[in-house]
């Protein structure tokens, strides 16, 4: 069999953003000021261990960018933080951009008297505006700054919220490219993918969200914990390089109009993977149906983010799709594998020579388990690759083999979704989409 063809998606031009290459021994953010050396006694070390649990607030609103909210929630919870997701709306459920629905843990009014170690504001428009206009949140974040505790924001939120509240004065900060002029009226605007100055961390957009989240872990817990958490994410080793997907047995994924795509979710699905796939493919103008395998539309994902599907699987099964794509997450993948209806849909998809795909645990636990990888090359989460009958191409971050597409983990999800979009809408449009997401 011929070697896979690498389909490169050109990285964003340097005139758009300046990228800093961070070797493994370096921090995950650009530092504006040198760190002071600290000496730790044995007593101090034990006290740090005793108070290791950190409290984090992530406020959300209608119009919040889901990737920028969910990625930090997921990754900070992986690090052991106690993360409270708080709605600034009158109800717990919000609808983010691209129609992704999230259910908060609390209302922002419930959090007014709580002391947090970190507050992280997601972007998205009008989400960032709705955060800015929430007086309760403004009071909480200003108190956070006055008390010398960490606060952070990404995308439009540094300019729209933190800047307008006067919380970036004299600091270096970054934000979404189209808000840089507004940001410069409040602070020293820089083009780093992630920027740290004092107690503040800022970042640029959906494509920098994982780097941003790992930088927040480093702020709270240190470099060792950040490295420990980032390893299983399968992050891109160098964000300044071109990203690509490998392709074998290339075929056209033809559609007559908007691609009709099914994304199943279940309790235990990986929320970064589910939200990113849905978000990116809707940006690519696909008609994405999110279907719950549970008895209710609301599911609880692997890191306890509560997502709301569009329909139950029974209703989703009443129509056909141009693509069925499975996010990972151990619990979610097991639920997929146990669903006769979903497995039947996948088998019909394969028999009809229509595209199907999976990532993380799902290629091994669902596709391989049910014979849906026969005659195909695939990849999966690194610890799951030994379950693949043919792991010969499993080192690829994203692999397309004819009508099958597979990928590895949370850190490869955006590449995975962009590869799918590339097959449906073409390279030129996908490059523009990647640029808009600052990927």
C-alpha positions as CSV (number, residue, x, y, z in Angstrom):
1,X,0.0,0.0,0.0
2,X,1.3,3.5,-0.8
3,X,2.4,5.7,1.9
4,X,-0.2,8.3,3.1
5,X,-0.2,11.6,1.4
6,X,0.2,14.5,3.9
7,X,-2.4,17.2,3.2
8,X,-0.9,20.4,4.6
9,X,-3.0,23.3,5.8
10,X,-0.8,26.3,5.7
11,X,-0.3,28.0,9.0
12,X,-1.5,31.5,9.6
13,X,0.9,34.1,8.0
14,X,3.3,35.8,10.4
15,X,1.8,39.2,9.5
16,X,-1.4,38.0,11.2
17,X,0.1,36.9,14.5
18,X,3.5,36.5,15.9
19,X,4.1,33.0,17.2
20,X,6.6,32.1,19.9
21,X,8.1,28.6,19.8
22,X,8.1,27.2,23.3
23,X,10.5,24.3,23.9
24,X,9.5,21.6,26.4
25,X,11.4,23.2,29.2
26,X,9.7,26.6,28.8
27,X,6.4,27.9,30.2
28,X,3.2,27.7,28.2
29,X,2.8,31.5,28.0
30,X,4.9,34.6,27.2
31,X,6.1,36.2,30.3
32,X,6.2,40.0,30.6
33,X,8.2,40.1,33.8
34,X,10.8,37.7,35.2
35,X,9.8,35.3,37.9
36,X,11.1,35.8,41.4
37,X,12.9,32.9,42.9
38,X,11.2,31.4,45.9
39,X,12.5,29.2,48.7
40,X,10.3,26.5,50.1
41,X,10.8,25.0,53.5
42,X,9.5,21.5,54.3
43,X,6.7,23.1,56.3
44,X,5.8,25.3,53.3
45,X,5.7,22.3,51.0
46,X,3.3,20.4,53.2
47,X,1.0,23.5,53.5
48,X,1.0,23.9,49.8
49,X,0.0,20.2,49.4
50,X,-2.7,20.6,52.0
51,X,-4.2,23.5,50.1
52,X,-3.7,22.1,46.7
53,X,-7.3,22.3,45.6
54,X,-7.9,25.5,43.8
55,X,-11.2,27.2,43.2
56,X,-11.9,28.5,39.7
57,X,-14.8,30.5,38.3
58,X,-15.7,30.3,34.6
59,X,-18.7,32.6,33.8
60,X,-20.8,31.9,30.7
61,X,-23.5,33.8,28.8
62,X,-25.7,33.6,25.8
63,X,-23.3,34.0,22.9
64,X,-20.2,32.6,24.7
65,X,-17.7,30.8,22.4
66,X,-18.1,27.2,23.7
67,X,-14.5,26.1,22.9
68,X,-13.1,28.9,24.9
69,X,-15.3,28.1,27.9
70,X,-15.2,24.3,27.8
71,X,-11.5,23.8,27.1
72,X,-10.3,25.6,30.3
73,X,-13.1,23.9,32.4
74,X,-12.0,20.5,31.2
75,X,-8.3,21.0,31.5
76,X,-8.4,22.8,34.9
77,X,-10.6,20.0,36.2
78,X,-8.0,17.5,34.9
79,X,-5.5,19.4,37.1
80,X,-7.6,18.9,40.1
81,X,-9.2,22.4,40.3
82,X,-12.7,22.9,41.7
83,X,-14.3,24.7,38.7
84,X,-17.6,26.5,39.0
85,X,-19.4,27.2,35.8
86,X,-21.7,30.2,36.4
87,X,-24.4,31.6,34.2
88,X,-24.8,35.4,34.0
89,X,-28.2,34.9,32.5
90,X,-31.5,34.4,34.5
91,X,-31.3,30.6,33.9
92,X,-28.6,28.0,34.2
93,X,-28.7,26.9,30.5
94,X,-27.1,29.2,28.0
95,X,-26.8,29.0,24.2
96,X,-23.3,29.7,23.0
97,X,-22.4,30.7,19.5
98,X,-23.0,28.0,16.8
99,X,-26.0,26.8,18.8
100,X,-24.0,24.8,21.4
101,X,-26.0,24.7,24.7
102,X,-24.3,24.4,28.1
103,X,-25.9,24.1,31.5
104,X,-24.0,26.0,34.2
105,X,-23.4,24.7,37.8
106,X,-24.7,27.9,39.4
107,X,-26.0,31.4,38.7
108,X,-23.4,34.2,39.0
109,X,-25.3,35.6,42.0
110,X,-24.6,32.4,43.9
111,X,-20.9,33.1,43.5
112,X,-20.7,36.7,44.8
113,X,-19.4,35.8,48.2
114,X,-17.0,33.0,47.2
115,X,-13.2,33.6,47.0
116,X,-11.7,32.1,43.8
117,X,-8.0,31.4,43.0
118,X,-8.7,32.1,39.4
119,X,-11.5,33.6,37.2
120,X,-11.4,32.9,33.5
121,X,-13.6,34.7,31.0
122,X,-14.4,33.1,27.6
123,X,-14.9,35.2,24.5
124,X,-17.5,35.0,21.8
125,X,-19.8,37.8,20.6
126,X,-22.2,38.7,22.1
127,X,-21.0,36.5,25.0
128,X,-18.1,38.8,26.0
129,X,-20.5,41.8,25.8
130,X,-23.0,40.0,28.0
131,X,-20.2,39.2,30.5
132,X,-19.1,42.9,30.5
133,X,-22.7,44.1,31.2
134,X,-23.1,41.8,34.2
135,X,-22.6,44.1,37.2
136,X,-22.3,41.1,39.6
137,X,-19.5,39.6,37.5
138,X,-17.8,43.0,37.2
139,X,-17.8,43.3,41.0
140,X,-16.4,39.8,41.5
141,X,-13.6,40.3,39.0
142,X,-12.6,43.7,40.3
143,X,-12.5,42.3,43.8
144,X,-10.3,39.4,42.5
145,X,-7.9,42.0,41.0
146,X,-7.9,44.1,44.2
147,X,-7.0,41.1,46.3
148,X,-4.1,40.1,44.0
149,X,-5.5,36.9,42.8
150,X,-5.4,35.5,39.2
151,X,-7.8,36.5,36.5
152,X,-7.7,35.7,32.8
153,X,-9.6,36.1,29.5
154,X,-9.5,35.0,25.9
155,X,-10.6,36.1,22.5
156,X,-12.8,39.3,22.7
157,X,-13.1,39.2,26.5
158,X,-9.7,40.9,27.3
159,X,-10.7,44.0,25.3
160,X,-14.5,43.9,25.8
161,X,-14.6,43.0,29.5
162,X,-11.3,43.3,31.3
163,X,-10.2,46.3,29.4
164,X,-13.5,48.2,29.8
165,X,-13.4,47.5,33.5
166,X,-9.9,49.1,33.8
167,X,-8.3,45.8,34.8
168,X,-5.5,45.8,32.2
169,X,-3.9,49.2,32.8
170,X,-0.2,49.1,32.3
171,X,-0.1,45.4,31.5
172,X,0.8,43.5,28.4
173,X,-2.2,41.6,27.0
174,X,-3.4,40.0,23.8
175,X,-6.9,39.2,22.4
176,X,-8.7,38.2,19.2
177,X,-7.0,40.0,16.2
178,X,-10.0,42.1,15.2
179,X,-10.2,43.5,18.8
180,X,-6.5,44.5,19.0
181,X,-7.2,48.2,18.3
182,X,-9.8,48.3,21.1
183,X,-7.4,46.5,23.4
184,X,-4.6,49.0,22.7
185,X,-6.8,51.7,24.2
186,X,-6.8,49.9,27.5
187,X,-3.4,48.3,27.8
188,X,-0.1,47.4,26.0
189,X,-1.4,45.1,23.2
190,X,0.9,42.3,22.0
191,X,0.4,39.5,19.5
192,X,1.4,36.5,21.6
193,X,-0.8,33.4,21.4
194,X,-0.9,33.4,25.2
195,X,0.4,36.4,27.3
196,X,1.0,36.5,31.0
197,X,1.7,39.7,32.9
198,X,1.6,39.6,36.7
199,X,-1.6,38.0,37.8
200,X,-3.3,38.2,34.4
201,X,-3.3,35.7,31.5
202,X,-4.8,36.6,28.1
203,X,-5.1,34.7,24.8
204,X,-6.4,35.1,21.2
205,X,-9.2,32.7,20.2
206,X,-10.5,29.1,19.8
207,X,-7.3,28.0,18.2
208,X,-5.2,29.0,21.2
209,X,-7.7,27.8,23.9
210,X,-5.7,24.6,24.8
211,X,-2.5,26.5,25.2
212,X,-4.3,29.1,27.3
213,X,-5.9,26.5,29.5
214,X,-2.5,24.8,30.1
215,X,-1.0,28.2,30.9
216,X,-3.7,28.6,33.6
217,X,-2.8,25.3,35.1
218,X,0.8,26.4,35.2
219,X,-0.2,29.7,36.9
220,X,-2.1,27.8,39.6
221,X,0.0,24.7,40.1
222,X,3.3,25.2,38.4
223,X,5.2,23.8,35.4
224,X,5.4,20.2,36.6
225,X,1.6,19.9,36.9
226,X,1.1,21.7,33.6
227,X,3.4,19.1,31.9
228,X,1.6,16.3,33.6
229,X,-1.8,17.5,32.4
230,X,-0.8,18.5,28.9
231,X,0.8,15.1,28.0
232,X,-2.4,13.1,27.6
233,X,-4.0,15.9,25.6
234,X,-1.9,15.1,22.6
235,X,-1.2,18.7,22.0
236,X,0.6,20.0,18.8
237,X,4.3,19.9,19.5
238,X,5.0,23.2,17.7
239,X,2.2,25.6,17.1
240,X,4.2,27.6,14.6
241,X,4.4,24.7,12.1
242,X,2.0,23.9,9.4
243,X,-0.6,21.4,10.5
244,X,-1.6,18.5,8.3
245,X,-3.6,15.3,7.9
246,X,-2.4,12.1,6.4
247,X,-4.6,10.6,3.6
248,X,-4.7,7.1,2.1
249,X,-6.9,6.0,-0.8
250,X,-8.3,9.5,-1.5
251,X,-11.9,9.7,-2.6
252,X,-14.2,12.7,-3.0
253,X,-16.7,13.3,-0.2
254,X,-19.4,14.6,-2.5
255,X,-22.5,16.4,-1.2
256,X,-25.3,18.1,-3.1
257,X,-25.8,21.0,-0.7
258,X,-24.9,21.5,3.0
259,X,-23.2,18.5,4.5
260,X,-25.6,16.7,6.9
261,X,-23.5,15.5,9.9
262,X,-24.5,13.5,12.9
263,X,-22.5,13.9,16.2
264,X,-23.7,11.5,18.9
265,X,-23.0,12.4,22.5
266,X,-23.5,10.4,25.8
267,X,-22.7,10.6,29.4
268,X,-18.9,10.4,29.6
269,X,-18.2,11.9,26.1
270,X,-15.1,14.0,26.0
271,X,-16.4,17.6,26.0
272,X,-13.5,19.3,24.3
273,X,-13.8,16.8,21.4
274,X,-17.6,17.0,21.1
275,X,-17.8,20.8,21.4
276,X,-14.9,21.5,19.0
277,X,-16.2,19.1,16.3
278,X,-19.7,20.7,16.5
279,X,-18.3,24.2,16.6
280,X,-15.9,23.9,13.7
281,X,-18.2,22.0,11.4
282,X,-21.0,24.5,12.0
283,X,-18.5,27.3,11.2
284,X,-17.9,25.4,7.9
285,X,-21.6,25.7,7.1
286,X,-22.5,22.1,7.8
287,X,-25.9,21.1,9.2
288,X,-24.8,19.4,12.4
289,X,-27.3,17.3,14.4
290,X,-26.2,16.6,18.0
291,X,-28.0,13.5,19.3
292,X,-28.1,12.2,22.8
293,X,-27.9,8.5,23.5
294,X,-29.3,9.1,27.0
295,X,-33.0,9.3,28.0
296,X,-32.7,13.1,28.1
297,X,-31.2,15.8,25.9
298,X,-28.8,16.8,28.6
299,X,-25.7,14.7,29.1
300,X,-22.8,15.0,31.6
301,X,-19.5,14.8,29.8
302,X,-16.3,13.2,31.1
303,X,-15.1,16.3,33.0
304,X,-18.7,17.1,34.2
305,X,-19.5,19.7,31.6
306,X,-23.3,19.5,31.0
307,X,-24.1,19.7,27.3
308,X,-27.6,19.7,25.7
309,X,-28.2,17.8,22.5
310,X,-30.6,18.9,19.7
311,X,-32.5,15.6,19.6
312,X,-32.5,12.1,21.0
313,X,-30.8,9.4,18.9
314,X,-34.2,7.7,18.1
315,X,-35.3,10.9,16.3
316,X,-31.9,11.4,14.7
317,X,-32.0,7.9,13.3
318,X,-35.0,8.9,11.1
319,X,-32.8,10.6,8.5
320,X,-29.6,9.8,6.7
321,X,-26.3,11.7,6.9
322,X,-23.3,12.6,4.8
323,X,-21.1,11.9,7.8
324,X,-21.4,10.3,11.2
325,X,-18.6,11.3,13.6
326,X,-17.9,10.1,17.1
327,X,-16.1,12.1,19.8
328,X,-14.1,10.1,22.4
329,X,-14.2,9.9,26.1
330,X,-14.1,6.5,27.7
331,X,-17.7,6.5,29.1
332,X,-19.1,8.0,25.9
333,X,-17.3,5.5,23.7
334,X,-18.6,2.6,25.7
335,X,-22.1,4.0,25.4
336,X,-21.7,4.2,21.7
337,X,-20.4,0.7,21.4
338,X,-23.4,-0.6,23.4
339,X,-26.0,1.2,21.3
340,X,-27.4,-1.2,18.7
341,X,-29.1,1.7,17.0
342,X,-26.0,3.8,16.6
343,X,-23.8,0.8,15.6
344,X,-26.5,-0.1,13.0
345,X,-26.4,3.4,11.6
346,X,-22.6,3.2,11.4
347,X,-22.7,-0.1,9.6
348,X,-25.2,1.2,7.1
349,X,-23.0,4.3,6.6
350,X,-20.0,2.1,5.7
351,X,-22.0,-0.2,3.5
352,X,-23.3,2.8,1.6
353,X,-19.7,4.1,1.1
354,X,-20.5,7.2,3.0
355,X,-18.0,8.9,5.3
356,X,-17.8,8.1,9.0
357,X,-15.2,8.8,11.6
358,X,-14.2,8.7,15.3
359,X,-11.5,9.9,17.6
360,X,-9.8,9.2,20.9
361,X,-11.2,6.0,22.5
362,X,-14.0,5.6,19.9
363,X,-11.9,4.2,17.0
364,X,-10.8,1.3,19.2
365,X,-13.9,0.8,21.4
366,X,-16.5,1.3,18.8
367,X,-15.3,1.0,15.2
368,X,-12.7,-1.8,15.8
369,X,-15.0,-3.7,18.2
370,X,-17.8,-3.8,15.6
371,X,-15.7,-4.6,12.6
372,X,-15.9,-1.1,11.1
373,X,-12.2,-0.8,10.6
374,X,-11.8,-3.9,8.5
375,X,-9.4,-3.2,5.6
376,X,-8.8,0.3,6.9
377,X,-5.9,2.2,8.5
378,X,-6.8,4.1,11.7
379,X,-5.4,6.0,14.6
380,X,-6.8,6.4,18.2
381,X,-5.8,7.7,21.6
382,X,-2.2,6.5,22.2
383,X,-3.1,4.2,25.0
384,X,-5.9,2.6,22.8
385,X,-3.8,2.0,19.7
386,X,-2.9,-1.5,20.9
387,X,-6.5,-2.4,20.4
388,X,-6.4,-1.6,16.7
389,X,-5.9,-4.7,14.5
390,X,-3.8,-2.6,12.1
391,X,-1.9,0.2,14.0
392,X,0.7,0.7,11.3
393,X,-0.4,4.3,10.7
394,X,-1.5,5.1,14.2
395,X,1.2,7.7,14.8
396,X,-0.6,10.2,12.5
397,X,-2.5,12.9,14.4
398,X,-5.3,12.8,11.9
399,X,-5.7,10.0,9.3
400,X,-8.2,9.8,6.4
401,X,-8.5,6.4,4.6
402,X,-11.0,6.7,1.9
403,X,-14.3,7.4,3.6
404,X,-12.9,6.9,7.1
405,X,-11.4,9.6,9.3
406,X,-9.8,9.0,12.7
407,X,-7.8,11.0,15.2
408,X,-6.1,10.8,18.6
409,X,-7.2,13.1,21.5
410,X,-8.4,16.5,22.7
411,X,-5.3,18.2,21.4
412,X,-5.9,16.9,17.8
413,X,-9.6,17.7,17.7
414,X,-9.3,21.0,15.8
415,X,-7.1,19.4,13.2
416,X,-9.6,16.5,13.0
417,X,-12.5,18.9,12.4
418,X,-10.6,21.0,9.9
419,X,-9.6,17.8,8.0
420,X,-13.3,16.9,7.8
421,X,-14.2,20.4,6.6
422,X,-11.4,20.2,4.0
423,X,-12.9,17.1,2.5
424,X,-16.3,18.7,2.2
425,X,-15.7,22.4,1.4
426,X,-12.1,22.5,0.1
427,X,-8.7,23.8,1.1
428,X,-9.1,27.5,0.4
429,X,-12.2,27.8,2.6
430,X,-10.6,25.7,5.4
431,X,-7.5,27.9,5.5
432,X,-9.6,30.9,5.9
433,X,-11.6,29.2,8.7
434,X,-8.4,28.2,10.5
435,X,-7.2,31.7,10.3
436,X,-10.4,33.1,11.8
437,X,-10.0,30.7,14.7
438,X,-6.3,31.7,15.2
439,X,-5.1,28.1,14.6
